[in-house]
Amino acid sequence: MSMLVSPKLLRIFLRVLRARYWIVGAFFILAVAGIYGATRIPTDSSIERLVVAGDPVARATQEFERVFPEGDQALIMLEAPDPLSLAALQSADALERELGKIPRVEAHSLLTLYRRAGSAEKINANDVERMRAFAAGTSLFRRAGLVGEHYFGIALELRVNSPAERDHALDAIDAIVLPLERSGHPFTAVRRVGNPWLKAWLERQTGTATKKFMPLFGIFLMTLVVIIYRSWRALAAIVLTLGIVVAMAVGLGDVFSWSNTVVSTLVPLTVMVTTTATLVYIHSRYMEPDDAPTPFEHHARALANKFLPCTASMFATAVGFAALAVSEIRPVREMGLWTACGLIVAWMSCFTLFPALQSLLRAPLRSGSAPDGKWFPGFVEVLIPATRRYRWPLVGGAVMLMLCGAASLFGIPGKLAPLTLETDALTYVNPSERVAQDTRRFEESNGLDVIDLWLQTQPGKALDPDFLRAVELLTRRLEQHPGVDAVDGPTSVLRWARYIASGSDQLPTTPADWPKLAADLEQIMLTEPGAREYVDVADLASVRLSIRGRGELFGPSGSMRRFVEQTWAAAQASDPALRAVRGRLAGKGVLSGAITERLLPTLTESFALTASVIFFGFLLVFRSPSARLMTMIPSLFAILSVFIVMRIAGIPLNIATILIGSTVLGATENDQVHFFYHFQEGRSSGSLTAALRHAMLVAGRPIVFATLINTSGFLALALSDLPPMRQFGTVSASAFVLALVADFTALPGALWILSRYERRRAP
């Protein structure tokens, strides 16, 4: 077989092969540097870092948290048939005292407030009935999650400044709390609820995720390479190249100050999978003997022949991930840029390091290693006439499935809702984990969605009686919605104080009563540090309302935020005391909602940008816009059809699955580039049938092998403990299989249709 190559490229690769010792030595040094850099990359899964720097919502949240610094909130749920029995109260009292001794941990409960009402320090039998009456006299305890029908709650605040301090505090809490459950009395279950445990679990899993699925992919890769090429030398060249490439790619995170996040585990996997597919294309061409006078020149010819399609395909994949830079979600943007840079490193390695290793290890050609099988040529001879005969059903069926996939993603007005969007931190935790189950149990009766309303007044006006009265009226408006569980703010502090003093939690609404209430609040703030969480004591110019509820009761994503905005606007318009006040939504809950609303734009914008750049880039290479559109059919078919899979399987759009468009388009375009490149080789000297046969015989098997590698690599993510990674792995693997089916059906069918149209135009 004779290969069409550029003489200039041939000379370049002959020089590369002659410098093989220097190239291998240089790359090994770079690999050591990459490994060192990888060990220095920090892990960051905090919600406030999920959006890019400079984002308006992120800036507002940062300003808000400078005024109202807040520790991590958590809750211990002590379940019992009667949580207010004497045994339960005494055990809860002892537990609360022990928790309060932990450094940087503050604990309070119903017992804390009961003691402020003048009760004895130790709970005895005489306190039980009074405690029941105290708990039942107000809805404040239930709204705060401190008491329920079958549980007693101890609220915790962790005043920690780093993940290490948080983890140390959580370990101390677990050491006290968990043995209480194992004793079985008086509590039937002890549950730990809150973001501290969820974030700690996420950070641990983020750090270990790559270690779990990479070995599995490596085992499959080595098995596949040995089966395909029947050569341990070829395997060694591929494995060494992959190891060095991944080390260098991951080490780039230290160079550019990127962080490990919930989606950054995709970087080494994507780089490894894409690089492996490219190495398969190169080595498959290298193994085919030709009429070169020496093995050295044959090797250079094979590299020169595959340079254009491999370069185009790898840069297409890099562009696909670089397009994620348009996202305002920081981990997605960093992951896209990180992967794109890693793919550029991989491209350089594929045409320098890999051929150098092939030459040094003396990888054999096909005639000396693996005989050419007969099944694939026979399959091609059956496939080509079949795609010609059934070209319209094949292409029409693909188009119909693509339309159904688009409907699955965007929905049908009045008929079908769009695909679900999720960014709740709980969705990133394995449902079988105890912390996830405990938090879900708490959510059955209490909401965990929090939105902070930041009210900014003139300096010194935060304790103005008219302003505080207006804040109380606003609080009552917000609490009227059934989805709102609690509204905490400066007037809720007055409610607690009034209830402890008088047994009534209702504040008066007449203006004449509020000067005294304002003075009472000022005194409370002097003696109770917790009361200062809702008023900025520095200049008395800011007040915070923390609205906690269940977002699903408000409607689609963002409905709770819109309800708070509308309620605030109505209150400001109707109350003169609020006319000069600036109200802003801020906090981590608002930030999380903003991320949810940006998921779909990230998907569509990055996909549109990727498709456009790939189309025009390949138009310059192949000079045929109509054929270029045809060759994009398999990728578009795979991407859109996979949304049907997501709809059927109940997989939502989240911070991982939004990457599906750019990932699949960039990865599957490799197959079409190689197919069309060799199709053009055959078309230049033969009929369409001969061109399809040439493309299938030269690129068909590598396409199958590359798809197996892509599918197995991403399917390894299905074993991850992180639900988004597991879902992304399943969806990606399905898309690669769908693209392979379209490569051998819809793509040749479309080329047959295009060929007939061109023949009709020719006369």
Secondary structure in CASP SS format (residue, H / E / C, confidence):
PFRMAT SS
TARGET T0000
AUTHOR 0000-0000-0000
METHOD secondary structure of the structure
MODEL  1
M C 1.00
S C 1.00
M C 1.00
L C 1.00
V C 1.00
S C 1.00
P H 1.00
K H 1.00
L H 1.00
L H 1.00
R H 1.00
I H 1.00
F H 1.00
L H 1.00
R H 1.00
V H 1.00
L H 1.00
R H 1.00
A C 1.00
R H 1.00
Y H 1.00
W H 1.00
I H 1.00
V H 1.00
G H 1.00
A H 1.00
F H 1.00
F H 1.00
I H 1.00
L H 1.00
A H 1.00
V H 1.00
A H 1.00
G H 1.00
I H 1.00
Y H 1.00
G H 1.00
A H 1.00
T C 1.00
R C 1.00
I C 1.00
P C 1.00
T E 1.00
D C 1.00
S C 1.00
S C 1.00
I H 1.00
E H 1.00
R H 1.00
L C 1.00
V E 1.00
V C 1.00
A C 1.00
G C 1.00
D C 1.00
P H 1.00
V H 1.00
A H 1.00
R H 1.00
A H 1.00
T H 1.00
Q H 1.00
E H 1.00
F H 1.00
E H 1.00
R H 1.00
V H 1.00
F C 1.00
P C 1.00
E C 1.00
G C 1.00
D E 1.00
Q E 1.00
A E 1.00
L E 1.00
I E 1.00
M E 1.00
L E 1.00
E E 1.00
A C 1.00
P C 1.00
D C 1.00
P C 1.00
L C 1.00
S C 1.00
L H 1.00
A H 1.00
A H 1.00
L H 1.00
Q H 1.00
S H 1.00
A H 1.00
D H 1.00
A H 1.00
L H 1.00
E H 1.00
R H 1.00
E H 1.00
L H 1.00
G H 1.00
K C 1.00
I C 1.00
P C 1.00
R C 1.00
V E 1.00
E E 1.00
A E 1.00
H E 1.00
S E 1.00
L H 1.00
L H 1.00
T H 1.00
L H 1.00
Y H 1.00
R H 1.00
R H 1.00
A C 1.00
G C 1.00
S C 1.00
A C 1.00
E C 1.00
K C 1.00
I C 1.00
N C 1.00
A C 1.00
N C 1.00
D H 1.00
V H 1.00
E H 1.00
R H 1.00
M H 1.00
R H 1.00
A H 1.00
F H 1.00
A H 1.00
A H 1.00
G C 1.00
T C 1.00
S C 1.00
L H 1.00
F H 1.00
R H 1.00
R H 1.00
A C 1.00
G C 1.00
L C 1.00
V E 1.00
G C 1.00
E C 1.00
H C 1.00
Y E 1.00
F E 1.00
G E 1.00
I E 1.00
A E 1.00
L E 1.00
E E 1.00
L E 1.00
R C 1.00
V C 1.00
N C 1.00
S C 1.00
P H 1.00
A H 1.00
E H 1.00
R H 1.00
D H 1.00
H H 1.00
A H 1.00
L H 1.00
D H 1.00
A H 1.00
I H 1.00
D H 1.00
A H 1.00
I H 1.00
V H 1.00
L H 1.00
P H 1.00
L H 1.00
E H 1.00
R H 1.00
S H 1.00
G C 1.00
H C 1.00
P C 1.00
F C 1.00
T C 1.00
A E 1.00
V E 1.00
R E 1.00
R E 1.00
V E 1.00
G C 1.00
N H 1.00
P H 1.00
W H 1.00
L H 1.00
K H 1.00
A H 1.00
W H 1.00
L H 1.00
E H 1.00
R H 1.00
Q H 1.00
T H 1.00
G H 1.00
T H 1.00
A H 1.00
T H 1.00
K H 1.00
K H 1.00
F H 1.00
M H 1.00
P H 1.00
L H 1.00
F H 1.00
G H 1.00
I H 1.00
F H 1.00
L H 1.00
M H 1.00
T H 1.00
L H 1.00
V H 1.00
V H 1.00
I H 1.00
I H 1.00
Y H 1.00
R C 1.00
S C 1.00
W H 1.00
R H 1.00
A H 1.00
L H 1.00
A H 1.00
A H 1.00
I H 1.00
V H 1.00
L H 1.00
T H 1.00
L H 1.00
G H 1.00
I H 1.00
V H 1.00
V H 1.00
A H 1.00
M H 1.00
A H 1.00
V H 1.00
G H 1.00
L H 1.00
G H 1.00
D H 1.00
V H 1.00
F C 1.00
S C 1.00
W C 1.00
S C 1.00
N E 1.00
T C 1.00
V C 1.00
V C 1.00
S C 1.00
T C 1.00
L H 1.00
V H 1.00
P H 1.00
L H 1.00
T H 1.00
V H 1.00
M H 1.00
V H 1.00
T H 1.00
T H 1.00
T H 1.00
A H 1.00
T H 1.00
L H 1.00
V H 1.00
Y H 1.00
I H 1.00
H H 1.00
S H 1.00
R H 1.00
Y H 1.00
M H 1.00
E C 1.00
P C 1.00
D C 1.00
D C 1.00
A C 1.00
P C 1.00
T C 1.00
P H 1.00
F H 1.00
E H 1.00
H H 1.00
H H 1.00
A H 1.00
R H 1.00
A H 1.00
L H 1.00
A H 1.00
N H 1.00
K H 1.00
F H 1.00
L H 1.00
P H 1.00
C H 1.00
T H 1.00
A H 1.00
S H 1.00
M H 1.00
F H 1.00
A H 1.00
T H 1.00
A H 1.00
V H 1.00
G H 1.00
F H 1.00
A H 1.00
A H 1.00
L H 1.00
A H 1.00
V H 1.00
S C 1.00
E C 1.00
I E 1.00
R H 1.00
P H 1.00
V H 1.00
R H 1.00
E H 1.00
M H 1.00
G H 1.00
L H 1.00
W H 1.00
T H 1.00
A H 1.00
C H 1.00
G H 1.00
L H 1.00
I H 1.00
V H 1.00
A H 1.00
W H 1.00
M H 1.00
S H 1.00
C H 1.00
F C 1.00
T C 1.00
L H 1.00
F H 1.00
P H 1.00
A H 1.00
L H 1.00
Q H 1.00
S H 1.00
L H 1.00
L H 1.00
R C 1.00
A C 1.00
P C 1.00
L C 1.00
R H 1.00
S H 1.00
G H 1.00
S C 1.00
A C 1.00
P C 1.00
D C 1.00
G C 1.00
K C 1.00
W H 1.00
F H 1.00
P H 1.00
G H 1.00
F H 1.00
V H 1.00
E H 1.00
V H 1.00
L H 1.00
I H 1.00
P H 1.00
A H 1.00
T H 1.00
R H 1.00
R H 1.00
Y C 1.00
R H 1.00
W H 1.00
P H 1.00
L H 1.00
V H 1.00
G H 1.00
G H 1.00
A H 1.00
V H 1.00
M H 1.00
L H 1.00
M H 1.00
L H 1.00
C H 1.00
G H 1.00
A H 1.00
A H 1.00
S H 1.00
L H 1.00
F H 1.00
G C 1.00
I E 1.00
P C 1.00
G C 1.00
K C 1.00
L E 1.00
A C 1.00
P C 1.00
L C 1.00
T C 1.00
L E 1.00
E C 1.00
T C 1.00
D C 1.00
A H 1.00
L H 1.00
T H 1.00
Y H 1.00
V C 1.00
N C 1.00
P C 1.00
S C 1.00
E C 1.00
R H 1.00
V H 1.00
A H 1.00
Q H 1.00
D H 1.00
T H 1.00
R H 1.00
R H 1.00
F H 1.00
E H 1.00
E C 1.00
S C 1.00
N C 1.00
G C 1.00
L C 1.00
D E 1.00
V E 1.00
I E 1.00
D E 1.00
L E 1.00
W E 1.00
L E 1.00
Q E 1.00
T C 1.00
Q C 1.00
P C 1.00
G C 1.00
K C 1.00
A C 1.00
L C 1.00
D C 1.00
P H 1.00
D H 1.00
F H 1.00
L H 1.00
R H 1.00
A H 1.00
V H 1.00
E H 1.00
L H 1.00
L H 1.00
T H 1.00
R H 1.00
R H 1.00
L H 1.00
E H 1.00
Q C 1.00
H C 1.00
P C 1.00
G C 1.00
V E 1.00
D E 1.00
A E 1.00
V E 1.00
D E 1.00
G C 1.00
P H 1.00
T H 1.00
S H 1.00
V H 1.00
L H 1.00
R H 1.00
W H 1.00
A H 1.00
R H 1.00
Y H 1.00
I H 1.00
A H 1.00
S H 1.00
G C 1.00
S C 1.00
D C 1.00
Q C 1.00
L C 1.00
P C 1.00
T C 1.00
T C 1.00
P H 1.00
A H 1.00
D H 1.00
W H 1.00
P H 1.00
K H 1.00
L H 1.00
A H 1.00
A H 1.00
D H 1.00
L H 1.00
E H 1.00
Q H 1.00
I H 1.00
M H 1.00
L H 1.00
T H 1.00
E C 1.00
P H 1.00
G H 1.00
A H 1.00
R H 1.00
E H 1.00
Y C 1.00
V E 1.00
D C 1.00
V C 1.00
A C 1.00
D C 1.00
L C 1.00
A C 1.00
S E 1.00
V E 1.00
R E 1.00
L E 1.00
S E 1.00
I E 1.00
R E 1.00
G E 1.00
R C 1.00
G H 1.00
E H 1.00
L H 1.00
F C 1.00
G C 1.00
P C 1.00
S C 1.00
G C 1.00
S H 1.00
M H 1.00
R H 1.00
R H 1.00
F H 1.00
V H 1.00
E H 1.00
Q H 1.00
T H 1.00
W H 1.00
A H 1.00
A H 1.00
A H 1.00
Q H 1.00
A H 1.00
S H 1.00
D C 1.00
P H 1.00
A H 1.00
L H 1.00
R C 1.00
A C 1.00
V C 1.00
R E 1.00
G E 1.00
R E 1.00
L E 1.00
A E 1.00
G C 1.00
K H 1.00
G H 1.00
V H 1.00
L H 1.00
S H 1.00
G H 1.00
A H 1.00
I H 1.00
T H 1.00
E H 1.00
R H 1.00
L H 1.00
L H 1.00
P H 1.00
T H 1.00
L H 1.00
T H 1.00
E H 1.00
S H 1.00
F H 1.00
A H 1.00
L H 1.00
T H 1.00
A H 1.00
S H 1.00
V H 1.00
I H 1.00
F H 1.00
F H 1.00
G H 1.00
F H 1.00
L H 1.00
L H 1.00
V H 1.00
F H 1.00
R C 1.00
S C 1.00
P H 1.00
S H 1.00
A H 1.00
R H 1.00
L H 1.00
M H 1.00
T H 1.00
M C 1.00
I H 1.00
P H 1.00
S H 1.00
L H 1.00
F H 1.00
A H 1.00
I H 1.00
L H 1.00
S H 1.00
V H 1.00
F H 1.00
I H 1.00
V H 1.00
M H 1.00
R H 1.00
I H 1.00
A H 1.00
G C 1.00
I C 1.00
P C 1.00
L E 1.00
N C 1.00
I C 1.00
A C 1.00
T H 1.00
I H 1.00
L H 1.00
I H 1.00
G H 1.00
S H 1.00
T H 1.00
V H 1.00
L H 1.00
G H 1.00
A H 1.00
T H 1.00
E H 1.00
N H 1.00
D H 1.00
Q H 1.00
V H 1.00
H H 1.00
F H 1.00
F H 1.00
Y H 1.00
H H 1.00
F H 1.00
Q H 1.00
E H 1.00
G H 1.00
R H 1.00
S C 1.00
S C 1.00
G C 1.00
S C 1.00
L H 1.00
T H 1.00
A H 1.00
A H 1.00
L H 1.00
R H 1.00
H H 1.00
A H 1.00
M H 1.00
L H 1.00
V H 1.00
A H 1.00
G H 1.00
R H 1.00
P H 1.00
I H 1.00
V H 1.00
F H 1.00
A H 1.00
T H 1.00
L H 1.00
I H 1.00
N H 1.00
T H 1.00
S H 1.00
G H 1.00
F H 1.00
L H 1.00
A H 1.00
L H 1.00
A H 1.00
L H 1.00
S C 1.00
D C 1.00
L C 1.00
P H 1.00
P H 1.00
M H 1.00
R H 1.00
Q H 1.00
F H 1.00
G H 1.00
T H 1.00
V H 1.00
S H 1.00
A H 1.00
S H 1.00
A H 1.00
F H 1.00
V H 1.00
L H 1.00
A H 1.00
L H 1.00
V H 1.00
A H 1.00
D H 1.00
F C 1.00
T C 1.00
A H 1.00
L H 1.00
P H 1.00
G H 1.00
A H 1.00
L H 1.00
W H 1.00
I H 1.00
L H 1.00
S H 1.00
R H 1.00
Y H 1.00
E H 1.00
R H 1.00
R H 1.00
R H 1.00
A C 1.00
P C 1.00
END
